[in-house]
Each structure stands twice: as C-alpha cells, then as structure tokens.
C-alpha cells in the first residue's frame, strides 16, 4: 500500500470515528440519565426522619419523605440531564436547567421529559427498613410504619 493511500484511509477512518462520537454525544441529550445505583439502601430507624419532611440522602441522591402513616422515597435526579434536585416550596427544582416538579414528583415546567421515580420502601428479612431503587412504585405507595 502506498503512503498516500494509507494516509487517505487513516484520515477517512478518523473523520468517521469523530463523526460517530459527535452524533452519539448530540443524541445523548435527548435521553434522560438514570440513577446508576440499583442496590438496596438501608434507611435505619424511621424516627431519624422528621414527620412531614423530605430528607435528602446525598450519598444516594434520594429524598425520603415521612408522614404519620409511613415512609416514601423519591429520586433526587432530574429526568432531563441528571442534575441533583433541590427542595422548593412547590416541590423540587433543578438548579441546572430549571425543571420544576411538585411534591408528587410530577413535572410542572421546564425541559424535564418525565416525572420523578418513586422507589419501593419495605422491611428486609433482617428487620431493617430499606429502599429498593431497582423497583419503581407509584407516588402514593408508602411503607406503613406500625
């Protein structure tokens, strides 16, 4: 193979690979990022969560809500591009791109394409209260504290 042919083929391959990377990077913005964590999260004693309050668990990007009846858990990851949500008076707000969600995790405004995910909360075999990020439930589902 002549040097000129080699350089042309190498340059053509480089252009195709660069184009493919650019296309994938561009298209990725249209798909929401998912929380990478799928392991169960031990919450511990339910009394550590104040009643009628959302408690942010930073290590797990999760908000835990406790009322007088039970405990629920919602993802703190924006469904737009994966930013970590902050609490607001209306519910949750994305500090990056302005998506707003109500207390039920439903999109109120902004570029977010979907509602927040609520995760199953239950008691494990060893008696601990755990959140299972691998199992989505409805916003009204809660683990009843007896």
C-alpha positions as CSV (number, residue, x, y, z in Angstrom):
1,X,0.0,0.0,0.0
2,X,1.3,3.4,-0.9
3,X,1.8,6.0,1.7
4,X,-0.8,8.3,0.1
5,X,-3.4,5.6,0.2
6,X,-2.6,4.8,3.8
7,X,-2.9,8.4,4.8
8,X,-6.2,8.8,3.0
9,X,-7.7,5.7,4.6
10,X,-6.4,6.7,8.1
11,X,-7.9,10.3,7.6
12,X,-11.2,8.9,6.4
13,X,-11.4,6.5,9.4
14,X,-10.6,9.3,11.8
15,X,-13.3,11.5,10.3
16,X,-15.9,8.7,10.6
17,X,-15.0,7.9,14.2
18,X,-15.1,11.6,15.1
19,X,-18.4,12.0,13.4
20,X,-19.8,9.0,15.2
21,X,-18.7,10.3,18.6
22,X,-20.2,13.7,17.8
23,X,-23.6,12.1,16.8
24,X,-23.7,10.0,19.9
25,X,-22.9,13.0,22.1
26,X,-25.6,15.1,20.5
27,X,-28.3,12.4,20.7
28,X,-27.5,11.6,24.3
29,X,-29.0,14.9,25.5
30,X,-32.5,13.6,24.4
31,X,-32.4,10.6,26.7
32,X,-32.7,11.0,30.5
33,X,-29.9,9.7,32.6
34,X,-30.7,7.0,35.1
35,X,-29.5,6.7,38.6
36,X,-26.7,4.2,38.4
37,X,-27.3,2.8,41.9
38,X,-29.5,-0.3,42.0
39,X,-28.5,-1.7,45.4
40,X,-30.9,-1.6,48.3
41,X,-30.4,1.3,50.7
42,X,-30.8,0.8,54.4
43,X,-32.6,3.7,56.0
44,X,-32.3,2.6,59.6
45,X,-34.6,3.8,62.3
46,X,-37.7,5.7,60.8
47,X,-37.6,8.1,63.7
48,X,-34.5,9.7,62.3
49,X,-36.7,11.2,59.6
50,X,-38.8,14.1,60.8
51,X,-42.6,13.8,60.2
52,X,-44.0,15.7,57.2
53,X,-40.5,16.5,55.9
54,X,-38.4,15.5,52.9
55,X,-34.9,14.4,54.0
56,X,-32.1,14.4,51.4
57,X,-29.7,11.4,51.4
58,X,-26.8,12.9,49.5
59,X,-24.9,9.6,49.2
60,X,-27.8,8.0,47.3
61,X,-29.3,11.1,45.5
62,X,-32.6,10.3,47.2
63,X,-35.3,12.2,49.1
64,X,-37.1,10.3,51.9
65,X,-40.5,11.5,53.0
66,X,-42.1,10.5,56.3
67,X,-45.6,11.3,57.4
68,X,-47.6,10.0,60.3
69,X,-48.5,6.8,58.4
70,X,-45.3,5.8,56.7
71,X,-42.2,6.4,54.6
72,X,-41.8,7.0,50.8
73,X,-38.6,7.5,48.7
74,X,-38.2,9.6,45.5
75,X,-35.3,10.0,43.2
76,X,-33.4,13.4,43.5
77,X,-32.1,13.0,40.0
78,X,-33.7,15.3,37.3
79,X,-35.1,13.4,34.4
80,X,-33.7,15.9,32.0
81,X,-29.9,15.6,32.2
82,X,-29.3,14.1,35.6
83,X,-28.7,17.1,37.8
84,X,-29.4,16.8,41.5
85,X,-32.7,18.4,42.5
86,X,-33.2,20.9,45.4
87,X,-36.3,21.3,47.5
88,X,-38.5,24.3,46.9
89,X,-41.8,25.5,48.3
90,X,-43.7,23.8,45.3
91,X,-41.7,20.6,45.5
92,X,-38.4,20.1,43.7
93,X,-36.4,22.3,41.4
94,X,-33.5,21.6,39.0
95,X,-30.7,24.1,39.6
96,X,-29.1,23.4,36.2
97,X,-31.9,23.9,33.7
98,X,-34.9,25.0,35.7
99,X,-37.2,22.0,35.6
100,X,-39.8,22.1,38.4
101,X,-41.7,19.2,40.0
102,X,-44.4,19.1,42.6
103,X,-44.3,17.1,45.8
104,X,-45.6,14.1,44.0
105,X,-42.7,14.3,41.6
106,X,-44.8,15.3,38.6
107,X,-43.2,17.7,36.1
108,X,-44.7,21.2,36.4
109,X,-42.4,23.1,34.0
110,X,-39.0,23.0,32.3
111,X,-37.3,20.7,29.9
112,X,-37.7,17.5,32.0
113,X,-39.4,14.8,29.9
114,X,-40.7,12.6,32.7
115,X,-41.9,12.6,36.3
116,X,-39.5,11.6,39.1
117,X,-39.2,7.9,40.1
118,X,-40.6,6.7,43.4
119,X,-38.9,3.7,44.9
120,X,-40.3,0.8,46.9
121,X,-39.7,1.0,50.7
122,X,-40.1,-2.1,52.8
123,X,-38.6,-4.1,55.6
124,X,-35.8,-6.5,54.8
125,X,-35.5,-10.1,56.2
126,X,-33.2,-8.8,59.0
127,X,-35.8,-6.2,60.1
128,X,-34.2,-3.1,58.5
129,X,-36.2,-0.6,56.5
130,X,-34.7,-0.4,53.1
131,X,-35.3,1.5,49.8
132,X,-35.0,-0.6,46.6
133,X,-34.0,1.8,43.7
134,X,-34.5,-1.1,41.3
135,X,-38.2,-1.2,41.9
136,X,-40.3,1.8,40.9
137,X,-43.7,2.3,42.6
138,X,-46.5,4.9,42.4
139,X,-46.1,8.3,44.2
140,X,-48.8,7.2,46.7
141,X,-47.1,4.0,47.7
142,X,-45.5,4.1,51.1
143,X,-44.2,1.7,53.7
144,X,-46.6,1.8,56.6
145,X,-45.0,2.3,60.0
146,X,-46.7,0.3,62.7
